[in-house]
Amino acid sequence: MGWEFPQTISEYLLKTMRAYFRSDYAKVKKYVDAGRWYPAWSSVEEGDVNLPSAGGIMRQILYGNACFRQEFGKTSAEYMLPDCFGFPASLPSILAHAGVKGFSTQKLSPGW
């Protein structure tokens, strides 16, 4: 049996969860269907938003939401980017054009 390399990081994590943590995956699916858990990642991975082009960020959102739509039948209207080192002034406009309505972030160290 060969290893099928997934198309996105999100897809890899979901395939891993389905393969090795089946009961947890079933719970997540059930929670999404019941509206108790909602997608908040909106992108393929937690990437840098300062250096990539606007098109690169849009592509991350496009692929991330496509993966979530395929797995759970829903997309994310929120962009979650924890512990990032700043944001470009253009990020709100980029997210709005991608159909994202909210943005969440956090710093992992209280010393910042």
C-alpha positions in Angstrom: 0.0 0.0 0.0 1.5 3.3 -1.1 1.4 6.7 0.6 -0.9 9.1 -1.1 0.5 12.6 -0.5 -2.4 15.1 0.3 -2.9 18.3 -1.6 -2.8 20.7 1.4 -1.6 20.8 5.0 -5.2 20.9 6.2 -6.1 17.9 4.1 -3.1 16.1 5.6 -4.2 16.8 9.2 -7.8 15.8 8.4 -6.6 12.5 6.7 -4.4 11.8 9.7 -7.3 12.4 12.1 -9.6 10.2 10.0 -7.0 7.4 9.9 -5.7 7.4 13.5 -8.3 9.1 15.6 -11.5 7.9 14.0 -13.7 8.5 17.0 -12.4 12.1 17.5 -12.9 12.8 13.7 -16.5 11.5 14.1 -17.1 13.8 17.0 -15.7 16.8 15.1 -17.9 16.0 12.2 -20.9 15.7 14.5 -20.1 19.0 16.2 -19.8 20.8 12.8 -23.1 19.4 11.7 -24.8 20.5 14.9 -23.3 24.0 14.7 -21.3 23.5 17.9 -17.9 23.8 16.1 -17.2 26.0 13.2 -14.3 26.3 10.8 -12.0 29.2 11.8 -8.9 28.5 9.8 -9.8 29.7 6.3 -6.3 29.0 5.0 -4.2 26.0 4.2 -1.7 26.7 7.0 -0.6 29.2 9.5 1.5 31.2 7.1 3.3 34.5 7.1 1.1 37.3 5.8 3.9 40.0 5.6 6.0 38.6 2.8 3.7 36.8 0.4 1.8 38.6 -2.3 -2.0 39.2 -2.0 -2.5 36.4 -4.5 -0.5 34.0 -2.3 -2.8 34.8 0.7 -5.9 34.4 -1.5 -4.7 31.1 -2.7 -4.2 29.9 0.9 -7.8 30.8 1.7 -9.1 29.3 -1.5 -7.4 25.9 -0.8 -8.1 25.9 2.9 -11.9 26.6 2.4 -12.0 24.0 -0.4 -10.6 21.4 1.9 -13.1 22.2 4.7 -16.0 22.3 2.2 -15.0 18.8 1.0 -14.6 17.4 4.5 -17.6 19.0 6.2 -19.7 20.8 3.6 -19.0 24.2 5.1 -16.4 27.0 4.7 -14.9 29.4 7.1 -15.8 33.1 7.3 -13.0 33.7 9.8 -9.2 34.0 9.3 -7.3 32.6 12.3 -3.6 33.5 12.5 -2.1 32.9 15.9 1.2 34.3 17.0 2.0 36.2 13.8 4.7 39.0 13.8 2.4 41.8 12.5 0.1 42.2 9.6 0.1 44.2 6.4 -2.2 47.1 6.1 -3.7 45.4 3.1 -4.9 42.3 5.0 -8.5 43.5 5.7 -9.0 44.3 2.0 -7.5 40.9 1.0 -9.7 39.0 3.4 -12.8 41.0 2.4 -12.2 40.1 -1.3 -11.8 36.4 -0.3 -15.2 36.5 1.5 -13.7 36.4 5.0 -15.7 38.4 7.5 -13.6 38.1 10.7 -10.1 37.8 11.9 -8.6 36.3 15.1 -5.1 36.3 16.4 -3.4 35.8 19.7 0.1 36.1 21.2 1.4 33.0 22.8 3.7 34.9 25.2 2.3 37.5 27.7 5.7 39.3 27.5 5.0 40.6 24.0 
